[in-house]
Amino acid sequence: MNEFDIIDQFLNIKTGQRKDVIKGIGDDCALVKVPRGQRLALSMDTLIAGVHFLADANAADVAHKAVAVNLSDLSAAGAEPAWITVSLSLPEFDENWLMDFHRGLKKIADFFTVQVIGGDTCRGPLSITIQAHGFVPENVFLQRSTAQAGELICVTGNLGDAALGLKVAQGDLQVPPNVASQLLKKYYTPYPRVAAGIVLRGRATAAIDISDGLLADVNHISQQSGVGALLRWERIPLSKEAQSLDNEEMVMRAALTGGDDYELCFTVDEDELESTKQALETVGIDCIPIGRLTGKPGVRLLHHKEELTVEALGYSHF
Amino acid sequence: MNEFDIIDQFLNIKTGQRKDVIKGIGDDCALVKVPRGQRLALSMDTLIAGVHFLADANAADVAHKAVAVNLSDLSAAGAEPAWITVSLSLPEFDENWLMDFHRGLKKIADFFTVQVIGGDTCRGPLSITIQAHGFVPENVFLQRSTAQAGELICVTGNLGDAALGLKVAQGDLQVPPNVASQLLKKYYTPYPRVAAGIVLRGRATAAIDISDGLLADVNHISQQSGVGALLRWERIPLSKEAQSLDNEEMVMRAALTGGDDYELCFTVDEDELESTKQALETVGIDCIPIGRLTGKPGVRLLHHKEELTVEALGYSHF
């Protein structure tokens, strides 16, 4: 089976053809149409086996996650996903792996009504690069750099489950089976907050998806907006599974620095909090205030009454 | 230096900002505007060290080639390049390599007035994925599948030099220094036929860039158009460097099956040949007829008066 057959058989999803796709997979280029009045938002991310996912992970989950991380970036911009392109590097032709990959790709593409319009495949170390494309009007495009001091910092859901799930997957954390199953699901197959991003258009003053970890991502908003941030330890939302674990430090570390939950973090004017909560409720998504932007540079965390700076927390990776 | 610094310092080209780029590198998404009346053509290709380029190749040349192969796909569609996104996987932080990469990226981006609007970087086996985006009106988008029997098959320039250059680079071919220098240049830094693609809008009946090798790429047009092809051995254009080598079989094998020249192969109605030649002349590009599409399936090659089928040529890679 050659490169072109692999692309056609395993990357080309033949259902769910979109009307804005004039030419999909199969030529030198894809050709698409951006609707009038919309701008094109795009994001590209590479996942490498052993770095971004476990080398023995199920291929359907790998496909899911590779798409999810890119759609999560679109969500953070308030964009509505439309098309993806997929480049897959594989050490050897493995039909079972490819069938699983195709299944995972099809499932998430269908779920979000996105079409795979371009593909590339070659022999090499296992890695997947996906670029996602979506639509958003220019004046409601959400960015990191547009927040102001005084605004509230919110997130769309529980934090830390995916990082705890990774520990379970790696055998570093022993938990009851029902807890394990929930945490693993959050790690392997996160669902990006696409609907939240669209609802937050014109409401959030800035947004980012939590892919590097809450503290790092709040730091991105703070730095790029030229403000500081004060987060409250006790407001960080945790799932009942995370709360059931008898190790607060590990759980909070996961919530503050684990980045695989793909929730959105956004800022909102205090007067807009209630209407934003109600709007997010219409798409079944929570709006949880966890702190506030301040005029004092840096990200700080209020732990009961003690103030910790992010540097003092000793998380070295940002 | 972290991921974000690397992206900002080495992938973000700070000159040549385009007016259609609303937001470039530095947020979750880039935001761009497709001009009214234009469709968006896009192509993604991954190059892996040791597979698509020599692991010790100069990083400026690697950057050049990674962009060139993608712009070549746009050319084949008749699209005018606008933006690229770059994902770079590197085994370790190597400032000199990254400075060279940046220099090569900047040079070709400036040459073709394309802007790098998105970047991703991570630690992993050396590879580069680039997606190129360009504009083309829907009714003049060039495809592979639209050729008809009786039309002429043409190419835009000499074939085989890049494949011979690879042999020189690998030490498998000894040639005089001036010949080596020309062949190596064609292999390391091909210039995609962007202007030709634009000129061929509305003139060529089908087009492809020669990336898999002439025979394989003519086969793509033939198969996807449901016709056959008859090429003439003696019409295949060779550079004076290739002609100077005393090994016709090796040279012709390079010209017929080497794919790294990134010339365009296109089909044209016989009545349009002269006007097409004149139009390509205005951008300094040749138009060389090398055969004709036929009603008989398969790609055949007329070698003096002997007819060879492509299968009989024993080139196994397609």
Interface residues (C-beta under 8 A of the other chain):
Chain A: N2 I22 K23 G26 D27 D28 C29 A30 L31 V32 K33 V34 R36 R39 L40 A41 L42 S43 M44 D45 T46 I48 V51 H52 D73 L74 A76 A77 A79 T85 V86 S87 S89 I117 G118 G119 D120 C122 R123 G124 P125 S127 T129 Q131 G134 V136 E138 F141 Q143 R144 S145 A207 I208 D209 Q224 F318
Chain B: N2 I22 K23 G26 D27 D28 C29 A30 L31 V32 K33 V34 R36 R39 L40 A41 L42 S43 M44 D45 T46 I48 V51 H52 D73 L74 A76 A77 A79 T85 V86 S87 S89 I117 G118 G119 D120 C122 R123 G124 P125 S127 T129 Q131 G134 V136 E138 F141 Q143 R144 S145 A207 I208 D209 Q224 F318
